[in-house]
Amino acid sequence: MIYVLYGIEQYLVVKERQAIIKKYVEDESMNVTYYDASKTTMEEIINDAQTTPFFADYKCIVAQQAKFLSGSSSEGANIPLLEKYMSNQNQSTILIFELDHDKLDQRKNIVKKMKKEAHVKEFKQLDDARRNQFLQSEIKKRNIVMSHSALEECKYRMGSSMSKIMQELDKLATYSLKIEKEDVMALVQRPLEDNVFDMFNALIAQNFKKVYQLWKDFDSQNQEVIALIALLASQYRFLQQVKVLDHEGFSKSEITKELKAHPFRVEKTLAMCHKIKMKTLNTVLYDLADLDQRIKSGRIDKKLGFELFLVQKGNL
């Protein structure tokens, strides 16, 4: 039997995996094996799947990071071997593929085959209503008394990840069972996007000291450089769009409507428009795209490349 568990909400993926294992396996230490499918060969995974359980009816194999099911390249993954196994499965093996991604690549034949012959389950991120319900439920479980302003700050800072919500609430509960807004501000980090916006502001203002301080904060938090590049590029693209519309005579409200953006973000961005030339904006966006490609192709170390970019742009 084969399962595919994928989605942004990894807390639910793990919960579903645990339920599957509990259903089929009594002794997890003997008959549950974990692989990183992005590093382990398909041959090794399938060979294990074909062996019999150890003094039990079933064994579970969990192949995490099954990137060959997403838009990533399938090069190196022996898909024909997997397809052959799917046609003649070991009935005593429960094979679980996991993917931390919001969608599967529907164009791939292996994905089409999985959707027909395997148990494919998607785990989406919570919407605002379900997030708020989950947050309040977890607060109650921990016997936390929280002010309204503290709750609103939690919603803003914790986002929609169930894992993050639980981790941050555990931290708050350890600190105190009576939580005010100031406690949340001190103990729970702001969303990554906000800190990237601060870096963007500092780059526009050519405040390299602030830029470098923020980068060191990101680095100490082990933030992924590729994600930082993507978020920073989105800020520059937004400024580019606002600058074009402003030049064409659009009002603030018209820009807000055209870009479907928050009025405050548009207002802050409009204030930056005169601080940077369009030619410079285009150059920065090109350099970010080039840096992204050089990192992904292994031509430059990601941290070194990002630091060099910041040094260069922080002194424009």
C-alpha positions as CSV (number, residue, x, y, z in Angstrom):
1,M,0.0,0.0,0.0
2,I,1.3,3.4,-0.9
3,Y,0.5,6.8,0.6
4,V,1.4,10.3,-0.6
5,L,1.1,13.0,2.1
6,Y,1.9,16.5,0.9
7,G,1.1,20.2,1.7
8,I,2.3,23.3,3.5
9,E,0.9,22.3,6.9
10,Q,3.5,19.8,8.0
11,Y,1.9,19.4,11.5
12,L,-1.1,17.7,9.8
13,V,1.2,15.6,7.6
14,V,3.1,14.3,10.6
15,K,-0.2,13.6,12.4
16,E,-1.5,11.6,9.5
17,R,1.7,9.7,9.2
18,Q,1.6,8.8,12.9
19,A,-2.0,7.6,12.5
20,I,-1.0,5.4,9.5
21,I,1.9,3.9,11.4
22,K,-0.2,3.3,14.5
23,K,-2.8,1.5,12.4
24,Y,-0.4,-1.0,10.9
25,V,2.7,-1.3,13.1
26,E,2.9,-2.3,16.8
27,D,6.6,-1.9,17.4
28,E,7.9,1.3,15.6
29,S,11.5,0.7,16.6
30,M,11.6,-2.5,14.6
31,N,9.4,-2.0,11.6
32,V,9.5,1.7,10.7
33,T,12.3,3.1,8.5
34,Y,12.8,6.8,7.5
35,Y,14.6,7.9,4.3
36,D,15.3,11.3,2.8
37,A,14.2,10.6,-0.8
38,S,16.1,13.6,-2.0
39,K,19.4,11.9,-1.0
40,T,18.6,8.2,-0.8
41,T,18.4,6.3,-4.1
42,M,15.1,4.9,-5.2
43,E,16.8,1.5,-5.5
44,E,17.6,1.5,-1.8
45,I,14.0,2.5,-0.9
46,I,12.4,-0.1,-3.1
47,N,14.8,-2.8,-2.0
48,D,13.7,-2.2,1.6
49,A,10.0,-2.1,0.5
50,Q,10.4,-5.6,-1.0
51,T,11.8,-7.2,2.2
52,T,9.5,-8.8,4.8
53,P,8.7,-7.2,8.2
54,F,10.5,-8.3,11.3
55,F,8.2,-10.7,13.2
56,A,5.1,-8.6,12.3
57,D,2.4,-8.4,9.6
58,Y,3.4,-5.0,8.3
59,K,6.3,-2.6,8.1
60,C,6.3,1.1,7.3
61,I,8.8,3.0,5.1
62,V,8.6,6.8,5.2
63,A,10.3,8.5,2.3
64,Q,10.5,12.2,3.1
65,Q,11.4,15.1,0.7
66,A,9.9,13.2,-2.3
67,K,10.7,16.2,-4.5
68,F,10.3,14.1,-7.7
69,L,6.6,14.5,-7.2
70,S,6.8,18.3,-7.4
71,G,7.9,20.7,-10.0
72,S,11.5,19.9,-9.1
73,S,13.6,17.9,-11.6
74,S,13.2,14.1,-11.4
75,E,16.7,13.6,-12.6
76,G,18.4,10.9,-10.4
77,A,15.2,9.4,-9.2
78,N,14.6,6.0,-10.8
79,I,10.9,6.5,-11.6
80,P,10.6,3.4,-13.8
81,L,11.7,1.3,-10.8
82,L,9.0,2.9,-8.6
83,E,6.4,2.4,-11.3
84,K,7.4,-1.3,-11.6
85,Y,7.1,-1.7,-7.8
86,M,3.6,0.0,-7.9
87,S,2.4,-2.7,-10.3
88,N,3.7,-5.5,-8.0
89,Q,3.7,-4.2,-4.4
90,N,4.8,-6.1,-1.3
91,Q,1.5,-6.4,0.5
92,S,3.2,-6.3,3.9
93,T,4.9,-2.9,3.2
94,I,3.2,0.4,3.8
95,L,5.2,2.9,1.7
96,I,4.7,6.6,2.6
97,F,6.0,9.4,0.4
98,E,6.0,12.9,2.0
99,L,6.5,16.3,0.4
100,D,6.7,19.7,2.0
101,H,5.1,21.5,-0.9
102,D,1.8,23.1,-1.8
103,K,1.1,21.1,-4.9
104,L,2.2,18.1,-6.9
105,D,3.3,18.4,-10.6
106,Q,0.2,17.2,-12.4
107,R,2.1,16.9,-15.7
108,K,4.3,14.1,-14.5
109,N,3.2,10.5,-15.3
110,I,4.3,9.3,-11.9
111,V,2.0,11.8,-10.2
112,K,-0.9,10.7,-12.4
113,K,-0.2,7.1,-11.6
114,M,0.0,7.9,-7.8
115,K,-3.4,9.7,-8.0
116,K,-5.0,6.6,-9.5
117,E,-3.3,3.9,-7.5
118,A,-2.1,5.4,-4.2
119,H,-3.8,7.2,-1.3
120,V,-3.0,10.8,-2.0
121,K,-3.8,13.4,0.7
122,E,-3.2,17.1,0.7
123,F,-2.8,19.2,3.9
124,K,-3.5,22.9,3.2
125,Q,-2.5,25.7,5.5
126,L,-5.3,27.0,7.8
127,D,-7.4,29.8,6.6
128,D,-8.0,32.8,9.0
129,A,-11.2,31.3,10.6
130,R,-9.7,27.9,11.2
131,R,-6.4,29.4,12.4
132,N,-8.2,31.6,15.0
133,Q,-10.2,28.6,16.2
134,F,-7.1,26.4,16.5
135,L,-5.2,29.2,18.3
136,Q,-7.9,29.8,20.9
137,S,-8.3,26.0,21.4
138,E,-4.6,25.6,22.1
139,I,-4.5,28.6,24.4
140,K,-7.4,27.0,26.4
141,K,-5.6,23.7,26.5
142,R,-2.6,25.3,28.2
143,N,-4.7,27.3,30.7
144,I,-3.4,30.6,29.4
145,V,-5.3,33.7,30.3
146,M,-4.6,36.2,27.4
147,S,-5.7,39.8,26.9
148,H,-7.5,40.7,23.7
149,S,-4.6,42.8,22.5
150,A,-2.2,39.9,23.2
151,L,-4.4,37.5,21.2
152,E,-4.4,39.9,18.3
153,E,-0.6,40.2,18.4
154,C,-0.4,36.4,18.5
155,K,-2.5,36.2,15.3
156,Y,-0.2,38.7,13.6
157,R,3.1,37.2,14.7
158,M,2.3,33.4,14.7
159,G,0.9,33.2,11.2
160,S,-1.1,30.1,10.0
161,S,1.4,27.3,10.7
162,M,0.0,25.0,13.3
163,S,3.5,23.9,14.3
164,K,4.6,27.4,14.9
165,I,1.5,28.3,16.9
166,M,2.0,25.3,19.2
167,Q,5.7,26.0,19.7
168,E,5.2,29.7,20.4
169,L,2.3,29.0,22.8
170,D,4.5,26.5,24.7
171,K,7.1,29.2,25.0
172,L,4.5,31.7,26.3
173,A,3.1,29.1,28.8
174,T,6.5,28.5,30.2
175,Y,7.0,32.2,30.7
176,S,3.6,32.8,32.3
177,L,0.0,31.7,32.3
178,K,-1.1,35.3,32.2
179,I,-0.1,36.9,28.9
180,E,-0.2,40.6,27.8
181,K,0.6,42.1,24.5
182,E,4.1,43.2,25.7
183,D,4.9,39.5,26.5
184,V,4.0,38.4,23.0
185,M,6.1,41.2,21.5
186,A,9.1,40.3,23.6
187,L,8.9,36.5,23.1
188,V,7.4,35.9,19.7
189,Q,9.3,36.9,16.5
190,R,7.6,39.0,13.9
191,P,6.8,37.3,10.6
192,L,9.8,37.0,8.3
193,E,8.2,39.2,5.7
194,D,8.2,42.1,8.2
195,N,11.9,41.8,8.9
196,V,12.7,41.5,5.2
197,F,10.7,44.7,4.7
198,D,12.9,46.4,7.3
199,M,16.0,45.2,5.4
200,F,14.4,46.6,2.2
201,N,13.8,49.9,3.9
202,A,17.4,50.0,5.1
203,L,18.8,49.2,1.6
204,I,16.7,52.0,0.1
205,A,17.9,54.4,2.8
206,Q,21.5,53.1,2.3
207,N,21.8,52.3,6.0
208,F,24.3,49.5,5.7
209,K,24.8,49.2,9.4
210,K,21.1,48.3,9.8
211,V,21.2,46.0,6.7
212,Y,24.1,44.1,8.1
213,Q,22.5,43.8,11.6
214,L,19.3,42.4,10.1
215,W,21.3,39.9,8.0
216,K,23.1,38.7,11.1
217,D,19.8,38.2,12.8
218,F,18.5,36.2,9.8
219,D,21.7,34.1,9.8
220,S,21.5,33.3,13.5
221,Q,17.9,32.2,13.0
222,N,19.1,29.9,10.1
223,Q,16.7,31.6,7.7
224,E,17.0,30.2,4.2
225,V,18.9,32.6,1.9
226,I,16.9,31.6,-1.2
227,A,13.7,32.5,0.7
228,L,15.2,35.9,1.7
229,I,16.2,36.6,-1.9
230,A,12.6,35.8,-3.1
231,L,11.0,38.0,-0.4
232,L,13.4,40.9,-1.1
233,A,12.8,40.6,-4.8
234,S,9.0,40.8,-4.2
235,Q,9.5,44.1,-2.3
236,Y,11.6,45.6,-5.1
237,R,9.0,44.4,-7.7
238,F,6.2,46.0,-5.7
239,L,8.2,49.3,-5.5
240,Q,8.7,49.1,-9.3
241,Q,5.0,48.7,-9.9
242,V,4.1,51.5,-7.5
243,K,6.7,53.8,-9.1
244,V,5.3,53.1,-12.6
245,L,1.7,53.8,-11.6
246,D,2.6,56.9,-9.6
247,H,4.5,58.2,-12.7
248,E,1.3,57.5,-14.8
249,G,-0.7,59.7,-12.4
250,F,-2.5,57.1,-10.4
251,S,-3.7,58.3,-6.9
252,K,-2.9,56.3,-3.8
253,S,-6.3,54.8,-3.7
254,E,-6.1,53.9,-7.4
255,I,-2.8,52.2,-6.9
256,T,-4.1,50.3,-3.9
257,K,-7.0,49.0,-6.0
258,E,-4.9,48.2,-9.1
259,L,-2.3,46.2,-7.1
260,K,-4.8,44.7,-4.6
261,A,-2.5,45.8,-1.8
262,H,-3.0,47.1,1.7
263,P,-3.3,50.9,1.8
264,F,-0.6,51.3,4.4
265,R,1.9,49.3,2.3
266,V,1.2,51.5,-0.7
267,E,1.6,54.7,1.4
268,K,5.0,53.5,2.7
269,T,6.1,52.5,-0.7
270,L,5.0,55.8,-2.3
271,A,7.3,57.6,0.2
272,M,10.3,55.6,-1.2
273,C,9.6,56.2,-4.9
274,H,11.7,59.4,-5.1
275,K,14.7,57.7,-3.2
276,I,15.6,55.3,-6.0
277,K,15.7,55.5,-9.8
278,M,13.9,53.1,-12.1
279,K,17.2,52.1,-13.7
280,T,18.6,51.2,-10.3
281,L,15.4,49.2,-9.5
282,N,15.8,47.2,-12.7
283,T,19.5,46.5,-11.9
284,V,18.7,45.3,-8.4
285,L,16.0,42.9,-9.7
286,Y,18.4,41.6,-12.4
287,D,21.1,41.1,-9.8
288,L,18.8,39.2,-7.4
289,A,17.7,36.9,-10.2
290,D,21.3,36.3,-11.2
291,L,22.3,35.6,-7.6
292,D,19.4,33.1,-7.2
293,Q,20.6,31.2,-10.3
294,R,24.3,31.3,-9.3
295,I,23.4,29.9,-5.8
296,K,21.1,27.2,-7.2
297,S,23.8,26.1,-9.8
298,G,26.5,25.9,-7.1
299,R,28.6,28.7,-8.6
300,I,28.7,30.7,-5.4
301,D,28.2,30.0,-1.7
302,K,24.7,31.2,-0.7
303,K,25.7,33.2,2.4
304,L,28.8,34.7,0.7
305,G,26.8,35.6,-2.3
306,F,24.0,37.3,-0.3
307,E,26.5,39.2,1.8
308,L,28.3,40.5,-1.3
309,F,24.9,41.6,-2.7
310,L,24.0,43.4,0.5
311,V,27.4,45.2,0.6
312,Q,27.1,46.3,-3.0
313,K,23.5,47.5,-2.7
314,G,23.8,49.0,0.7
315,N,26.4,51.4,-0.7
316,L,24.6,52.5,-3.8
